[in-house]
Amino acid sequence: MSVTSIDEAKARARALRAALAEAGTAISHAQALELIAKQEGARDWNTLHARLTRSNGAPLPLRLDGRVEGQYLGQPFTGRITRLARMGEGHSVTIKLDQAVDVVRFESFSNLRSVITGTLDAEGRSPRATSDGVPQLIVRALPD
């Protein structure tokens, strides 16, 4: 069961705290909020709060053939969505880039990509991350 608002997340945290107290385990409200955030797949309460504040339950404004910008493996890009499928609260996308990006960070080797495919959460970030913790793909819709 996914929360769609900050009020709903806080209500779940209060219910969790009460249930744990009945079972003999006392936790603070802040700890309960952190646990709810983890249940929702967020890193912490601040991340969940930001997600709920930004999205307000509204889906990411992506559309087929829509213009987007973002970062793929740390490289900035702009492009156009050529495939789009809704998946739960996120999307599966294929993006044709305006200019190919080099996805290798070594000077002696290159691997240029002109089309990228990925899965995005409600914030436009891929759940998969690079070794330094940055999402592999970050996408923002551009106005037409």
C-alpha positions in Angstrom: 0.0 0.0 0.0 1.7 3.2 -1.2 1.2 6.6 0.4 0.1 9.4 -1.8 0.3 12.4 0.6 2.4 13.6 3.5 -0.7 13.4 5.8 -1.2 9.8 4.8 2.4 9.0 5.6 2.2 10.7 9.0 -1.0 8.9 9.8 0.7 5.6 9.0 3.6 6.5 11.2 1.3 7.3 14.1 -0.5 3.9 13.6 2.9 2.1 13.5 4.1 3.9 16.6 0.9 3.0 18.5 1.0 -0.7 17.3 4.6 -1.0 18.4 3.9 0.6 21.8 1.1 -1.9 22.4 3.6 -4.7 21.7 6.0 -3.1 24.2 8.4 -1.4 21.8 8.5 2.4 22.2 9.8 4.5 19.3 9.7 8.2 18.6 7.5 9.7 15.9 10.7 10.6 13.9 11.7 6.9 14.0 8.3 5.9 12.8 8.5 8.4 9.9 11.9 6.9 8.9 10.4 3.4 9.0 7.5 4.5 6.8 9.9 6.1 4.4 11.9 2.8 4.1 8.6 0.9 3.5 7.9 3.3 0.6 11.3 2.7 -0.9 12.8 6.1 0.0 16.2 6.5 1.5 14.8 8.5 4.5 11.9 10.6 5.6 13.3 13.8 3.9 13.4 12.0 0.6 9.9 10.7 0.9 8.7 14.1 2.0 10.3 15.7 -1.0 8.8 13.1 -3.3 5.3 13.6 -1.9 5.6 17.4 -1.9 6.9 17.5 -5.5 4.5 15.0 -7.0 1.4 15.8 -5.0 0.1 12.5 -6.3 0.5 13.7 -9.9 2.3 11.5 -12.4 5.6 12.6 -13.9 4.6 14.8 -16.9 6.2 12.6 -19.6 4.5 11.9 -22.9 5.4 10.0 -26.1 7.5 12.2 -28.4 7.9 14.7 -25.5 11.2 16.6 -25.1 13.3 15.7 -22.0 16.6 16.6 -20.4 18.6 14.9 -17.7 21.7 12.9 -16.9 22.6 9.4 -18.0 25.5 7.8 -16.1 26.6 11.3 -15.1 26.4 12.8 -18.6 24.0 15.6 -19.4 21.6 15.0 -22.3 18.5 16.3 -24.2 16.3 14.1 -26.3 12.9 12.9 -27.3 10.9 10.0 -25.8 10.3 7.3 -28.4 8.7 4.7 -26.1 6.8 5.2 -22.9 5.0 2.7 -20.7 3.4 3.4 -17.3 4.7 1.1 -14.6 3.0 1.5 -11.2 4.0 5.0 -10.0 6.8 5.3 -12.6 7.6 4.7 -16.2 9.7 2.6 -18.6 11.2 4.9 -21.2 13.3 4.9 -24.3 14.9 8.2 -25.2 16.5 9.2 -28.6 19.3 11.6 -27.6 19.9 14.8 -29.6 23.6 14.1 -29.4 25.3 10.8 -28.4 26.8 10.7 -24.9 30.0 8.9 -23.9 29.1 6.5 -21.0 32.7 5.5 -20.2 34.8 7.7 -17.9 38.2 6.6 -19.3 40.2 8.8 -21.7 41.6 5.7 -23.5 38.1 4.2 -24.3 34.7 5.5 -25.4 31.2 4.0 -25.7 28.8 6.5 -27.3 25.1 6.0 -26.8 22.4 7.8 -28.9 19.4 5.8 -27.5 18.9 5.0 -23.8 16.3 2.9 -22.1 15.4 2.9 -18.4 12.9 2.7 -15.6 11.9 5.8 -13.7 10.2 6.4 -10.4 7.6 9.1 -9.9 10.4 11.7 -9.5 12.0 10.8 -12.9 15.0 8.9 -11.3 16.0 5.3 -12.0 16.0 3.0 -9.0 19.4 1.7 -10.2 22.4 3.8 -9.2 26.0 4.1 -10.0 28.7 3.0 -7.5 28.7 6.5 -6.0 25.0 6.3 -5.3 23.7 8.6 -8.1 20.8 7.4 -10.1 21.9 6.0 -13.5 19.2 8.0 -15.2 17.5 11.3 -14.2 14.9 12.7 -16.5 12.9 16.0 -16.5 10.2 16.9 -19.0 10.8 20.0 -21.1 8.1 22.4 -22.2 7.3 22.2 -25.9 
